[in-house]
Amino acid sequence: MDKPRLILAEDYGFLRRDYVRNLRRVGFRVTSVSEGRTFYETLKARKFDLIVSDSDMPFICGDGVCRQALEEGIIGEDILIIGMSDTEDNQKHWRGIANLGCFYNKANLTEGRMGEKVLNCWRLFQSGGAWRAKMPCFENTEWDY
């Protein structure tokens, strides 16, 4: 089986490098972007299996790019979206995005844990069925889909 194609949208360079290294270590093919306009244009130009995106980014926020790409049919519901932020307040921006699998606080993705967490979410998504019910939620928060 081919390695899953993942796009990572993260504006902080040191986090982006760490996340890319960890995601590649567990078997993803990773493309990374550092701001919203490039994120959107890259989604238009290439096909991905999953998206891992920060909320706060320059020009267009990550949840805004995902929402727009879904509305315009650039991406479909067959693509897993994982949102992340360093503040709990940003989780509300991700609500209602149909194929959002989970939301992570970036503090929980350090020390090499990013790759394994995303890989576990990807495996749940690939298993079909009630994948959403098995996904981790942010800080014991129930999602309203």
Order of alpha helices (4+ residues) and beta strands (2+ residues): beta-alpha-beta-alpha-beta-alpha-beta-beta-alpha-alpha
